[in-house]
Amino acid sequence: MADGLPSFPCGLLTADAARSLVDSVDAFLFDCDGVIWKGDKLIEGVPETMELLRKMGKKLVFVTNNSRKSRKQYSKKFRTLGLEVSEEEIFTSSFAAAMFLKLNNFPPEKKVYVVGEDGILEELRLAGFECFGGPCLSHFVVFYKLQILHGFRELELCNRGLREDGKKNILLETNFYFEHDKSVGAVVVGLDQYFNYYKMQYARTCISENPGCLFIATNRDPTGHMTSAQEWPGAGTMVAAVSCSVQKEPIVVGKPSSFLMDFLLKSFNLETSRMCMVGDRLDTDILFGQNTGCKTLLVLSGCTTLPELQDASNTIHPDLYTNSVYDLVGLLQQ
């Protein structure tokens, strides 16, 4: 039994339950923030847990709603933390946004406006879409140009051509008219630490005034562990602001939507009944697992606390719960 946890209101992970779980699944789907790491700090026991599960022949897949990074950037973060995870094992909400547009035959002549960070921009460009907006500066474009051009003057010219929407302000003067690109056919909103009034108005104007413009949200997480010290406002706060301004609900492509699972199933020859979703959020991770037919394991190392899980108003109950993924190691070795 995981130390100090009661067995109400859902199944506590015990040694027997852990063995039964591992025997019943072929793959573990892990959320990242609050499960694998908090900010840039690895959660205790994650390397040992991954090593044990891989030795047991289990497929490990990482499914995150955090859209700040692309799959390539997340693979680099895993390596920085001492974990070997390939791009093919990572499914992000930024990737989901790009794939949603691709699957729905988004017109090539249309552009995408991004309220978000480099992860969304990179995945959209890799998918062949023209996009703009993003953070205060598109760092990954600047770094790429720097590697090629190797010169301050060239880098300065490169910077000059980039939009810096994160630094733009609006002066609400009399008769001021906000200009926007009429060729924008989709607005993608994700986590954006540079969110401001200019971006909100640009997104609102495109969605409201461009005929047929899609409103896509990477996810609606209200908070997240952006640092190891505390929780911060999540993408859901930016999505709510834009949604309120246009009086329209977005198309959500991240968890708990089953959209990401469609790509996962195409990539791996697995059945959802033989998967276990491991996460720290009830309304995204656990609901995603339940919506797609996976077994579910809630860990209390991130957003959800035991009182929240046990609260009478909570209607989302995982199959099992425990303190952290590291409990699997101790329980399986008993």
C-alpha positions, 0 to 999 in steps of 0.5 A, spaced: 500 500 500 502 506 498 504 510 504 499 514 508 493 513 503 486 511 505 482 507 500 476 511 499 473 513 494 477 509 489 482 504 488 488 505 492 494 502 489 497 496 493 502 491 491 496 486 488 493 492 484 500 494 481 501 487 479 494 486 476 495 493 473 502 491 469 499 484 467 493 487 464 496 493 460 501 493 454 503 501 454 503 506 459 501 513 457 504 519 462 502 526 463 508 530 464 507 536 468 506 534 475 507 527 473 514 526 470 517 533 472 515 540 475 518 545 471 525 543 470 525 539 476 525 531 475 520 528 480 523 523 485 523 516 482 521 517 475 528 514 472 527 508 476 520 507 474 521 508 467 527 503 467 523 498 470 517 498 466 521 498 460 525 492 462 518 489 463 516 490 456 511 496 457 511 501 451 511 508 454 508 514 451 508 521 453 502 525 452 502 532 455 497 538 454 503 543 455 503 547 448 509 551 449 514 546 446 514 542 440 515 534 440 523 536 438 523 541 444 520 536 449 525 530 447 531 535 448 528 536 455 527 529 457 535 528 455 537 534 459 533 531 465 537 524 463 531 521 460 532 518 453 525 519 450 524 519 442 520 524 438 515 519 436 514 517 443 511 524 445 504 527 443 503 534 445 497 539 444 501 543 439 502 537 435 495 536 435 493 543 433 497 542 427 494 535 425 487 537 426 488 542 421 492 538 416 486 532 417 481 537 416 484 540 409 485 547 412 486 551 405 494 552 404 492 559 402 490 561 409 494 563 415 494 561 422 494 566 428 497 563 434 496 566 441 501 561 444 509 560 444 514 557 440 511 549 440 505 551 436 509 555 431 514 550 430 509 544 429 504 548 425 510 550 420 513 543 420 506 541 418 506 546 412 502 552 415 504 559 414 503 562 421 504 568 425 503 571 432 506 567 438 511 569 443 514 576 444 520 573 439 520 567 435 526 564 438 527 558 434 527 562 428 532 566 430 537 561 433 536 557 426 538 563 422 544 565 427 546 558 425 546 559 418 548 566 418 553 567 423 553 574 424 550 580 428 548 584 422 544 578 419 541 576 425 539 583 426 536 583 419 532 577 421 529 579 427 527 586 424 522 581 420 519 578 426 512 579 429 513 581 436 506 581 438 508 579 446 511 586 446 505 590 443 500 595 446 494 598 444 492 605 445 484 606 445 484 612 442 477 615 439 476 612 432 481 607 433 480 601 428 484 595 429 487 592 422 488 585 422 490 580 416 483 578 412 487 571 410 487 568 417 483 562 417 484 559 424 486 562 431 490 557 435 490 559 443 495 555 448 499 557 454 502 564 453 506 567 458 506 573 453 499 574 453 496 581 452 490 585 450 493 586 443 493 578 442 486 578 445 484 583 440 487 580 434 484 573 436 477 576 437 478 580 430 480 574 426 475 569 429 469 574 429 470 578 422 474 573 418 468 568 415 469 561 417 475 562 421 476 556 426 477 557 433 482 552 436 484 551 443 490 546 445 487 545 452 483 548 457 487 547 463 486 552 468 493 551 472 499 547 471 506 546 474 510 551 470 515 551 475 517 546 481 515 551 486 508 553 485 502 552 480 501 558 475 495 560 470 494 555 464 492 555 457 485 555 459 485 562 462 487 565 455 482 560 452 477 563 457 479 570 455 478 569 447 472 565 448 469 570 452 470 576 447 467 572 441 462 569 445 464 562 442 466 555 444 473 553 441 475 546 438 479 543 444 484 538 441 488 536 447 486 532 453 480 530 455 479 530 447 480 523 444 483 527 438 490 525 440 489 518 441 487 517 434 494 519 432 497 515 438 493 509 435 495 510 428 503 510 431 502 504 435 499 497 434 495 497 441 488 497 444 486 502 448 483 497 453 491 495 454 493 502 456 493 505 462 493 513 462 497 516 468 496 523 470 495 528 476 489 532 473 482 529 474 478 533 468 484 532 463 488 526 464 483 521 468 477 524 463 482 523 457 483 515 459 476 514 461 473 517 454 478 513 450 477 506 454 484 506 458 485 504 465 487 510 469 492 511 475 492 518 478 498 520 482 498 526 487 504 529 485 501 534 481 495 538 481 490 534 484 490 533 492 487 527 496 481 532 499 479 534 492 479 527 490 475 525 496 470 531 495 463 529 494 462 534 489 468 530 485 465 526 479 471 523 476 474 517 479 480 514 477 481 506 477 487 507 482 491 512 485 497 513 489 502 518 491 507 518 485 509 514 479 515 511 484 510 507 488 510 502 482 517 500 483 516 499 491 510 495 490 512 491 484 518 489 488 514 486 494 
